[in-house]
Amino acid sequence: MQGSSTLVEQTNQNNLTIFYKRPQYVFHIVVFGVFDI
């Protein structure tokens, strides 16, 4: 069970890192939403 929780936490941290390091990616997500993923 901890494996799943850890994976989720890592994913959240990766998303935050992308948001802070790549502002353009934030706009991309806002415009296209989850479809591009």
N, CA, C, O and CB atoms as a CASP TS submission, in Angstrom:
PFRMAT TS
TARGET T0000
AUTHOR 0000-0000-0000
METHOD Language model
MODEL 1
PARENT N/A
ATOM      1  N   MET     1       0.840  -1.213   0.000  1.00  0.00           N
ATOM      2  CA  MET     1       0.000   0.000   0.000  1.00  0.00           C
ATOM      3  C   MET     1       0.867   1.253   0.000  1.00  0.00           C
ATOM      4  O   MET     1       0.519   2.261  -0.615  1.00  0.00           O
ATOM      5  CB  MET     1      -0.946   0.012   1.226  1.00  0.00           C
ATOM      6  N   GLN     2       1.997   1.180   0.694  1.00  0.00           N
ATOM      7  CA  GLN     2       2.881   2.353   0.735  1.00  0.00           C
ATOM      8  C   GLN     2       3.424   2.653  -0.663  1.00  0.00           C
ATOM      9  O   GLN     2       3.656   3.811  -1.011  1.00  0.00           O
ATOM     10  CB  GLN     2       4.053   2.124   1.731  1.00  0.00           C
ATOM     11  N   GLY     3       3.624   1.598  -1.462  1.00  0.00           N
ATOM     12  CA  GLY     3       4.146   1.800  -2.810  1.00  0.00           C
ATOM     13  C   GLY     3       3.230   2.708  -3.615  1.00  0.00           C
ATOM     14  O   GLY     3       3.689   3.617  -4.307  1.00  0.00           O
ATOM     15  N   SER     4       1.927   2.451  -3.518  1.00  0.00           N
ATOM     16  CA  SER     4       0.973   3.269  -4.263  1.00  0.00           C
ATOM     17  C   SER     4       1.012   4.710  -3.769  1.00  0.00           C
ATOM     18  O   SER     4       1.050   5.644  -4.570  1.00  0.00           O
ATOM     19  CB  SER     4      -0.452   2.697  -4.135  1.00  0.00           C
ATOM     20  N   SER     5       1.003   4.890  -2.455  1.00  0.00           N
ATOM     21  CA  SER     5       1.023   6.241  -1.893  1.00  0.00           C
ATOM     22  C   SER     5       2.290   6.975  -2.333  1.00  0.00           C
ATOM     23  O   SER     5       2.243   8.147  -2.706  1.00  0.00           O
ATOM     24  CB  SER     5       0.936   6.191  -0.348  1.00  0.00           C
ATOM     25  N   THR     6       3.419   6.270  -2.283  1.00  0.00           N
ATOM     26  CA  THR     6       4.685   6.894  -2.676  1.00  0.00           C
ATOM     27  C   THR     6       4.633   7.302  -4.144  1.00  0.00           C
ATOM     28  O   THR     6       5.087   8.387  -4.508  1.00  0.00           O
ATOM     29  CB  THR     6       5.872   5.934  -2.425  1.00  0.00           C
ATOM     30  N   LEU     7       4.080   6.433  -4.984  1.00  0.00           N
ATOM     31  CA  LEU     7       3.996   6.725  -6.414  1.00  0.00           C
ATOM     32  C   LEU     7       3.161   7.979  -6.645  1.00  0.00           C
ATOM     33  O   LEU     7       3.518   8.838  -7.451  1.00  0.00           O
ATOM     34  CB  LEU     7       3.394   5.529  -7.182  1.00  0.00           C
ATOM     35  N   VAL     8       2.052   8.070  -5.931  1.00  0.00           N
ATOM     36  CA  VAL     8       1.185   9.247  -6.081  1.00  0.00           C
ATOM     37  C   VAL     8       1.917  10.503  -5.641  1.00  0.00           C
ATOM     38  O   VAL     8       1.849  11.532  -6.312  1.00  0.00           O
ATOM     39  CB  VAL     8      -0.115   9.079  -5.267  1.00  0.00           C
ATOM     40  N   GLU     9       2.618  10.422  -4.515  1.00  0.00           N
ATOM     41  CA  GLU     9       3.347  11.590  -4.011  1.00  0.00           C
ATOM     42  C   GLU     9       4.420  12.011  -5.015  1.00  0.00           C
ATOM     43  O   GLU     9       4.590  13.201  -5.284  1.00  0.00           O
ATOM     44  CB  GLU     9       3.988  11.285  -2.630  1.00  0.00           C
ATOM     45  N   GLN    10       5.143  11.038  -5.567  1.00  0.00           N
ATOM     46  CA  GLN    10       6.190  11.365  -6.539  1.00  0.00           C
ATOM     47  C   GLN    10       5.572  12.031  -7.763  1.00  0.00           C
ATOM     48  O   GLN    10       6.123  12.994  -8.296  1.00  0.00           O
ATOM     49  CB  GLN    10       6.973  10.094  -6.954  1.00  0.00           C
ATOM     50  N   THR    11       4.423  11.513  -8.206  1.00  0.00           N
ATOM     51  CA  THR    11       3.757  12.096  -9.373  1.00  0.00           C
ATOM     52  C   THR    11       3.373  13.538  -9.093  1.00  0.00           C
ATOM     53  O   THR    11       3.571  14.411  -9.938  1.00  0.00           O
ATOM     54  CB  THR    11       2.511  11.278  -9.758  1.00  0.00           C
ATOM     55  N   ASN    12       2.824  13.794  -7.911  1.00  0.00           N
ATOM     56  CA  ASN    12       2.430  15.156  -7.548  1.00  0.00           C
ATOM     57  C   ASN    12       3.653  16.067  -7.530  1.00  0.00           C
ATOM     58  O   ASN    12       3.594  17.189  -8.032  1.00  0.00           O
ATOM     59  CB  ASN    12       1.723  15.175  -6.172  1.00  0.00           C
ATOM     60  N   GLN    13       4.756  15.600  -6.960  1.00  0.00           N
ATOM     61  CA  GLN    13       5.975  16.411  -6.898  1.00  0.00           C
ATOM     62  C   GLN    13       6.492  16.685  -8.305  1.00  0.00           C
ATOM     63  O   GLN    13       6.932  17.798  -8.593  1.00  0.00           O
ATOM     64  CB  GLN    13       7.064  15.704  -6.053  1.00  0.00           C
ATOM     65  N   ASN    14       6.443  15.684  -9.185  1.00  0.00           N
ATOM     66  CA  ASN    14       6.902  15.873 -10.561  1.00  0.00           C
ATOM     67  C   ASN    14       6.049  16.928 -11.253  1.00  0.00           C
ATOM     68  O   ASN    14       6.579  17.778 -11.968  1.00  0.00           O
ATOM     69  CB  ASN    14       6.856  14.541 -11.344  1.00  0.00           C
ATOM     70  N   ASN    15       4.743  16.886 -11.051  1.00  0.00           N
ATOM     71  CA  ASN    15       3.847  17.867 -11.662  1.00  0.00           C
ATOM     72  C   ASN    15       4.191  19.268 -11.172  1.00  0.00           C
ATOM     73  O   ASN    15       4.253  20.206 -11.967  1.00  0.00           O
ATOM     74  CB  ASN    15       2.372  17.534 -11.345  1.00  0.00           C
ATOM     75  N   LEU    16       4.415  19.414  -9.869  1.00  0.00           N
ATOM     76  CA  LEU    16       4.761  20.724  -9.318  1.00  0.00           C
ATOM     77  C   LEU    16       6.076  21.207  -9.911  1.00  0.00           C
ATOM     78  O   LEU    16       6.215  22.384 -10.245  1.00  0.00           O
ATOM     79  CB  LEU    16       4.853  20.664  -7.780  1.00  0.00           C
ATOM     80  N   THR    17       7.043  20.298 -10.042  1.00  0.00           N
ATOM     81  CA  THR    17       8.342  20.676 -10.604  1.00  0.00           C
ATOM     82  C   THR    17       8.169  21.176 -12.027  1.00  0.00           C
ATOM     83  O   THR    17       8.765  22.185 -12.405  1.00  0.00           O
ATOM     84  CB  THR    17       9.323  19.487 -10.570  1.00  0.00           C
ATOM     85  N   ILE    18       7.360  20.483 -12.821  1.00  0.00           N
ATOM     86  CA  ILE    18       7.125  20.900 -14.206  1.00  0.00           C
ATOM     87  C   ILE    18       6.449  22.264 -14.217  1.00  0.00           C
ATOM     88  O   ILE    18       6.781  23.121 -15.036  1.00  0.00           O
ATOM     89  CB  ILE    18       6.259  19.855 -14.965  1.00  0.00           C
ATOM     90  N   PHE    19       5.488  22.466 -13.296  1.00  0.00           N
ATOM     91  CA  PHE    19       4.765  23.734 -13.260  1.00  0.00           C
ATOM     92  C   PHE    19       5.719  24.885 -12.984  1.00  0.00           C
ATOM     93  O   PHE    19       5.642  25.932 -13.628  1.00  0.00           O
ATOM     94  CB  PHE    19       3.658  23.696 -12.199  1.00  0.00           C
ATOM     95  N   TYR    20       6.626  24.688 -12.017  1.00  0.00           N
ATOM     96  CA  TYR    20       7.519  25.786 -11.631  1.00  0.00           C
ATOM     97  C   TYR    20       8.623  25.993 -12.665  1.00  0.00           C
ATOM     98  O   TYR    20       9.016  27.128 -12.937  1.00  0.00           O
ATOM     99  CB  TYR    20       8.137  25.511 -10.255  1.00  0.00           C
ATOM    100  N   LYS    21       9.124  24.894 -13.242  1.00  0.00           N
ATOM    101  CA  LYS    21      10.249  25.025 -14.173  1.00  0.00           C
ATOM    102  C   LYS    21       9.779  25.362 -15.579  1.00  0.00           C
ATOM    103  O   LYS    21      10.511  25.988 -16.346  1.00  0.00           O
ATOM    104  CB  LYS    21      11.066  23.740 -14.199  1.00  0.00           C
ATOM    105  N   ARG    22       8.551  24.949 -15.926  1.00  0.00           N
ATOM    106  CA  ARG    22       8.076  25.196 -17.289  1.00  0.00           C
ATOM    107  C   ARG    22       6.705  25.857 -17.255  1.00  0.00           C
ATOM    108  O   ARG    22       5.689  25.165 -17.326  1.00  0.00           O
ATOM    109  CB  ARG    22       8.019  23.881 -18.096  1.00  0.00           C
ATOM    110  N   PRO    23       6.656  27.178 -17.149  1.00  0.00           N
ATOM    111  CA  PRO    23       5.374  27.898 -17.126  1.00  0.00           C
ATOM    112  C   PRO    23       4.554  27.631 -18.384  1.00  0.00           C
ATOM    113  O   PRO    23       3.325  27.596 -18.328  1.00  0.00           O
ATOM    114  CB  PRO    23       5.613  29.403 -16.978  1.00  0.00           C
ATOM    115  N   GLN    24       5.228  27.441 -19.520  1.00  0.00           N
ATOM    116  CA  GLN    24       4.511  27.187 -20.770  1.00  0.00           C
ATOM    117  C   GLN    24       3.671  25.927 -20.659  1.00  0.00           C
ATOM    118  O   GLN    24       2.570  25.853 -21.205  1.00  0.00           O
ATOM    119  CB  GLN    24       5.492  27.066 -21.941  1.00  0.00           C
ATOM    120  N   TYR    25       4.208  24.917 -19.934  1.00  0.00           N
ATOM    121  CA  TYR    25       3.493  23.663 -19.784  1.00  0.00           C
ATOM    122  C   TYR    25       2.193  23.877 -19.021  1.00  0.00           C
ATOM    123  O   TYR    25       1.202  23.186 -19.256  1.00  0.00           O
ATOM    124  CB  TYR    25       4.365  22.631 -19.073  1.00  0.00           C
ATOM    125  N   VAL    26       2.209  24.849 -18.098  1.00  0.00           N
ATOM    126  CA  VAL    26       0.998  25.158 -17.330  1.00  0.00           C
ATOM    127  C   VAL    26      -0.077  25.678 -18.274  1.00  0.00           C
ATOM    128  O   VAL    26      -1.224  25.235 -18.212  1.00  0.00           O
ATOM    129  CB  VAL    26       1.294  26.200 -16.211  1.00  0.00           C
ATOM    130  N   PHE    27       0.284  26.611 -19.143  1.00  0.00           N
ATOM    131  CA  PHE    27      -0.681  27.144 -20.099  1.00  0.00           C
ATOM    132  C   PHE    27      -1.191  26.031 -21.007  1.00  0.00           C
ATOM    133  O   PHE    27      -2.376  25.986 -21.340  1.00  0.00           O
ATOM    134  CB  PHE    27      -0.051  28.275 -20.937  1.00  0.00           C
ATOM    135  N   HIS    28      -0.293  25.137 -21.404  1.00  0.00           N
ATOM    136  CA  HIS    28      -0.671  24.023 -22.270  1.00  0.00           C
ATOM    137  C   HIS    28      -1.744  23.180 -21.594  1.00  0.00           C
ATOM    138  O   HIS    28      -2.725  22.790 -22.227  1.00  0.00           O
ATOM    139  CB  HIS    28       0.559  23.155 -22.617  1.00  0.00           C
ATOM    140  N   ILE    29      -1.554  22.899 -20.294  1.00  0.00           N
ATOM    141  CA  ILE    29      -2.531  22.096 -19.551  1.00  0.00           C
ATOM    142  C   ILE    29      -3.840  22.872 -19.413  1.00  0.00           C
ATOM    143  O   ILE    29      -4.923  22.298 -19.531  1.00  0.00           O
ATOM    144  CB  ILE    29      -1.976  21.708 -18.149  1.00  0.00           C
ATOM    145  N   VAL    30      -3.737  24.164 -19.166  1.00  0.00           N
ATOM    146  CA  VAL    30      -4.948  24.974 -18.991  1.00  0.00           C
ATOM    147  C   VAL    30      -5.749  25.002 -20.288  1.00  0.00           C
ATOM    148  O   VAL    30      -6.979  24.943 -20.266  1.00  0.00           O
ATOM    149  CB  VAL    30      -4.587  26.417 -18.550  1.00  0.00           C
ATOM    150  N   VAL    31      -5.046  25.091 -21.420  1.00  0.00           N
ATOM    151  CA  VAL    31      -5.732  25.187 -22.714  1.00  0.00           C
ATOM    152  C   VAL    31      -6.272  23.827 -23.143  1.00  0.00           C
ATOM    153  O   VAL    31      -7.456  23.695 -23.455  1.00  0.00           O
ATOM    154  CB  VAL    31      -4.780  25.740 -23.790  1.00  0.00           C
ATOM    155  N   PHE    32      -5.399  22.813 -23.158  1.00  0.00           N
ATOM    156  CA  PHE    32      -5.792  21.509 -23.692  1.00  0.00           C
ATOM    157  C   PHE    32      -6.376  20.603 -22.619  1.00  0.00           C
ATOM    158  O   PHE    32      -7.081  19.642 -22.929  1.00  0.00           O
ATOM    159  CB  PHE    32      -4.601  20.830 -24.339  1.00  0.00           C
ATOM    160  N   GLY    33      -6.085  20.908 -21.351  1.00  0.00           N
ATOM    161  CA  GLY    33      -6.620  20.083 -20.270  1.00  0.00           C
ATOM    162  C   GLY    33      -5.945  18.726 -20.218  1.00  0.00           C
ATOM    163  O   GLY    33      -4.756  18.599 -20.510  1.00  0.00           O
ATOM    164  N   VAL    34      -6.705  17.723 -19.848  1.00  0.00           N
ATOM    165  CA  VAL    34      -6.127  16.392 -19.649  1.00  0.00           C
ATOM    166  C   VAL    34      -6.043  15.635 -20.976  1.00  0.00           C
ATOM    167  O   VAL    34      -5.430  14.569 -21.037  1.00  0.00           O
ATOM    168  CB  VAL    34      -6.961  15.589 -18.628  1.00  0.00           C
ATOM    169  N   PHE    35      -6.651  16.171 -22.038  1.00  0.00           N
ATOM    170  CA  PHE    35      -6.710  15.436 -23.300  1.00  0.00           C
ATOM    171  C   PHE    35      -5.315  15.156 -23.848  1.00  0.00           C
ATOM    172  O   PHE    35      -5.046  14.059 -24.337  1.00  0.00           O
ATOM    173  CB  PHE    35      -7.526  16.214 -24.328  1.00  0.00           C
ATOM    174  N   ASP    36      -4.423  16.154 -23.767  1.00  0.00           N
ATOM    175  CA  ASP    36      -3.082  15.995 -24.337  1.00  0.00           C
ATOM    176  C   ASP    36      -2.301  14.910 -23.606  1.00  0.00           C
ATOM    177  O   ASP    36      -1.434  14.266 -24.196  1.00  0.00           O
ATOM    178  CB  ASP    36      -2.315  17.322 -24.279  1.00  0.00           C
ATOM    179  N   ILE    37      -2.606  14.702 -22.316  1.00  0.00           N
ATOM    180  CA  ILE    37      -1.890  13.692 -21.546  1.00  0.00           C
ATOM    181  C   ILE    37      -2.340  12.317 -22.023  1.00  0.00           C
ATOM    182  O   ILE    37      -1.867  11.301 -21.513  1.00  0.00           O
ATOM    183  CB  ILE    37      -2.139  13.864 -20.012  1.00  0.00           C
TER
END
